[in-house]
């Protein structure tokens, strides 16, 4: 199982889905918080799904509320930089 996980990780690096910041994130994981990386990744995806759904809903209503869309995109950008892997 560890070999399979290592292979998947290498593939994600090779495809540029992960970068050096992911290694730095892994370094923050320790015995006191063994699921740290998993929790951060889950938070990122949960936030992303919520924000994309809100953008989709905002685009479903005309006339468009560009102020709302701008706020949502700033939230998404902030979420992406906060959890940048």
Secondary structure, DSSP 4 states (H G I P E B T S, - for coil): -HHHHHHHHHHHHHTTSS-HHHHHHHHT-BTTBTTHHHHHHHHHHHHHHHHHHHHHHHHHSSS--HHHHHHHHHHHHHHHHHT--
